[in-house]
Amino acid sequence: MKRLPKTLVFLLLIALAGALLWRLKLHLVPAGAKPVAFLFASTDPQFSTSPGGRKLYYRFNDAGAAHSGFHYTWCYTDHWLTGKKVIAGGYSEPAVRNGEVEFPMVWHDNGSDFSVRFAAGRHDSTILWYSGQFP
């Protein structure tokens, strides 16, 4: 039986290690979020459950600079195989961030489509609705 060249084995091990590291990263930080802000300056995760039982998680950026305006919010999914992925993001008003009002999210009839209300910017209270679909 012919053996694989050492170079090929080495390259395969490097590729495997890279894939495992990427998966570990997606376990900790969603694709589409900045790692430092998400890991060290965000609140504990909260979630909204669709009529079909799927969870959409959200976290607020709670860094000091965010207190000078609205809090950036990540809405993301978390799958056991593919990890976390941001599917919506925007600025939440202080009442939402502080839990004084319910997270402004609406699930539509099919249980896969949703809308989230965000402010237009860090200092702009104009209301924007983001509509998306749960992957």
C-alpha positions as a Markdown table, in Angstrom:
| # | Residue | x | y | z |
|---|---|---|---|---|
| 1 | Met | 0.0 | 0.0 | 0.0 |
| 2 | Lys | 1.4 | 3.4 | -1.0 |
| 3 | Arg | 1.8 | 6.0 | 1.7 |
| 4 | Leu | 0.8 | 9.6 | 1.4 |
| 5 | Pro | 3.7 | 12.1 | 1.1 |
| 6 | Lys | 4.5 | 13.9 | 4.4 |
| 7 | Thr | 3.8 | 17.3 | 2.8 |
| 8 | Leu | 0.3 | 16.2 | 1.8 |
| 9 | Val | -0.4 | 14.9 | 5.3 |
| 10 | Phe | 0.9 | 18.2 | 6.8 |
| 11 | Leu | -1.3 | 20.3 | 4.5 |
| 12 | Leu | -4.3 | 18.2 | 5.4 |
| 13 | Leu | -3.6 | 18.6 | 9.1 |
| 14 | Ile | -3.3 | 22.4 | 8.7 |
| 15 | Ala | -6.6 | 22.5 | 6.8 |
| 16 | Leu | -8.3 | 20.5 | 9.5 |
| 17 | Ala | -6.9 | 22.7 | 12.3 |
| 18 | Gly | -8.0 | 25.8 | 10.4 |
| 19 | Ala | -11.5 | 24.4 | 10.0 |
| 20 | Leu | -11.7 | 23.5 | 13.7 |
| 21 | Leu | -10.5 | 26.9 | 14.8 |
| 22 | Trp | -13.0 | 28.6 | 12.5 |
| 23 | Arg | -15.8 | 26.5 | 14.0 |
| 24 | Leu | -14.6 | 27.4 | 17.5 |
| 25 | Lys | -14.7 | 31.1 | 16.5 |
| 26 | Leu | -18.3 | 30.7 | 15.3 |
| 27 | His | -19.2 | 29.0 | 18.5 |
| 28 | Leu | -18.1 | 32.1 | 20.4 |
| 29 | Val | -18.7 | 35.0 | 18.0 |
| 30 | Pro | -21.3 | 35.0 | 15.2 |
| 31 | Ala | -20.3 | 35.5 | 11.6 |
| 32 | Gly | -20.9 | 39.2 | 11.0 |
| 33 | Ala | -20.0 | 40.5 | 14.5 |
| 34 | Lys | -16.8 | 42.1 | 15.6 |
| 35 | Pro | -15.1 | 39.7 | 18.1 |
| 36 | Val | -13.9 | 42.2 | 20.7 |
| 37 | Ala | -17.2 | 44.1 | 20.9 |
| 38 | Phe | -19.3 | 40.9 | 21.0 |
| 39 | Leu | -17.2 | 39.0 | 23.5 |
| 40 | Phe | -16.1 | 41.8 | 25.9 |
| 41 | Ala | -18.7 | 44.6 | 25.5 |
| 42 | Ser | -22.1 | 42.9 | 25.1 |
| 43 | Thr | -24.9 | 41.9 | 27.4 |
| 44 | Asp | -25.9 | 38.3 | 28.1 |
| 45 | Pro | -27.9 | 36.7 | 25.3 |
| 46 | Gln | -31.6 | 36.9 | 25.2 |
| 47 | Phe | -33.9 | 35.3 | 22.7 |
| 48 | Ser | -37.3 | 35.4 | 21.0 |
| 49 | Thr | -39.0 | 32.2 | 20.0 |
| 50 | Ser | -40.8 | 31.8 | 16.7 |
| 51 | Pro | -44.2 | 30.1 | 16.5 |
| 52 | Gly | -42.4 | 27.0 | 15.3 |
| 53 | Gly | -40.1 | 26.9 | 18.3 |
| 54 | Arg | -36.9 | 28.4 | 16.7 |
| 55 | Lys | -34.9 | 30.8 | 18.7 |
| 56 | Leu | -33.5 | 34.1 | 17.4 |
| 57 | Tyr | -30.9 | 35.5 | 19.9 |
| 58 | Tyr | -30.1 | 39.1 | 20.5 |
| 59 | Arg | -27.4 | 41.0 | 22.4 |
| 60 | Phe | -26.8 | 44.6 | 23.0 |
| 61 | Asn | -23.4 | 46.3 | 22.8 |
| 62 | Asp | -22.9 | 47.7 | 26.2 |
| 63 | Ala | -19.5 | 49.4 | 25.7 |
| 64 | Gly | -19.0 | 52.8 | 27.4 |
| 65 | Ala | -19.2 | 54.7 | 24.1 |
| 66 | Ala | -22.6 | 53.1 | 23.4 |
| 67 | His | -24.0 | 55.1 | 26.4 |
| 68 | Ser | -23.6 | 58.3 | 24.4 |
| 69 | Gly | -26.4 | 57.1 | 22.1 |
| 70 | Phe | -28.5 | 54.1 | 21.3 |
| 71 | His | -27.1 | 50.6 | 21.8 |
| 72 | Tyr | -26.0 | 48.5 | 18.8 |
| 73 | Thr | -27.9 | 45.2 | 18.8 |
| 74 | Trp | -27.0 | 41.9 | 17.1 |
| 75 | Cys | -29.8 | 39.4 | 16.2 |
| 76 | Tyr | -28.3 | 36.1 | 15.4 |
| 77 | Thr | -29.0 | 32.4 | 15.0 |
| 78 | Asp | -27.1 | 29.6 | 16.7 |
| 79 | His | -26.9 | 26.2 | 15.0 |
| 80 | Trp | -25.1 | 23.3 | 16.6 |
| 81 | Leu | -23.2 | 22.5 | 13.4 |
| 82 | Thr | -22.6 | 25.8 | 11.7 |
| 83 | Gly | -22.4 | 28.1 | 14.8 |
| 84 | Lys | -23.7 | 31.6 | 15.2 |
| 85 | Lys | -24.6 | 34.0 | 12.4 |
| 86 | Val | -25.8 | 37.6 | 12.5 |
| 87 | Ile | -29.0 | 37.9 | 10.5 |
| 88 | Ala | -30.1 | 41.4 | 11.6 |
| 89 | Gly | -28.4 | 44.3 | 13.4 |
| 90 | Gly | -29.1 | 47.9 | 14.3 |
| 91 | Tyr | -29.5 | 50.4 | 17.1 |
| 92 | Ser | -32.0 | 49.8 | 20.0 |
| 93 | Glu | -33.5 | 52.5 | 22.0 |
| 94 | Pro | -32.6 | 52.8 | 25.7 |
| 95 | Ala | -36.0 | 51.5 | 26.8 |
| 96 | Val | -35.5 | 48.3 | 24.8 |
| 97 | Arg | -31.9 | 47.9 | 26.1 |
| 98 | Asn | -32.9 | 48.4 | 29.7 |
| 99 | Gly | -35.8 | 46.0 | 29.4 |
| 100 | Glu | -38.5 | 48.6 | 30.1 |
| 101 | Val | -40.3 | 47.5 | 26.9 |
| 102 | Glu | -40.4 | 44.2 | 25.2 |
| 103 | Phe | -37.9 | 43.6 | 22.4 |
| 104 | Pro | -39.5 | 45.0 | 19.2 |
| 105 | Met | -39.7 | 41.9 | 17.2 |
| 106 | Val | -42.7 | 40.5 | 15.2 |
| 107 | Trp | -42.8 | 36.9 | 13.9 |
| 108 | His | -45.0 | 36.6 | 10.7 |
| 109 | Asp | -47.5 | 33.9 | 9.9 |
| 110 | Asn | -45.1 | 31.4 | 8.4 |
| 111 | Gly | -42.9 | 31.4 | 11.6 |
| 112 | Ser | -39.8 | 31.9 | 9.5 |
| 113 | Asp | -40.1 | 35.6 | 8.5 |
| 114 | Phe | -39.7 | 38.3 | 11.1 |
| 115 | Ser | -39.4 | 42.1 | 11.5 |
| 116 | Val | -37.3 | 43.9 | 14.1 |
| 117 | Arg | -37.6 | 47.6 | 14.9 |
| 118 | Phe | -34.4 | 49.6 | 15.1 |
| 119 | Ala | -33.5 | 53.3 | 15.4 |
| 120 | Ala | -31.9 | 54.8 | 12.2 |
| 121 | Gly | -28.6 | 55.5 | 14.0 |
| 122 | Arg | -26.8 | 55.9 | 17.3 |
| 123 | His | -28.3 | 59.4 | 17.8 |
| 124 | Asp | -31.2 | 59.2 | 15.3 |
| 125 | Ser | -34.6 | 58.0 | 16.8 |
| 126 | Thr | -36.2 | 57.6 | 13.3 |
| 127 | Ile | -37.8 | 54.2 | 13.3 |
| 128 | Leu | -36.7 | 51.6 | 10.8 |
| 129 | Trp | -38.1 | 48.1 | 10.4 |
| 130 | Tyr | -35.7 | 45.4 | 9.3 |
| 131 | Ser | -37.5 | 42.4 | 7.7 |
| 132 | Gly | -35.7 | 39.1 | 7.3 |
| 133 | Gln | -36.1 | 35.4 | 7.2 |
| 134 | Phe | -34.8 | 32.8 | 9.6 |
| 135 | Pro | -32.3 | 30.6 | 7.7 |
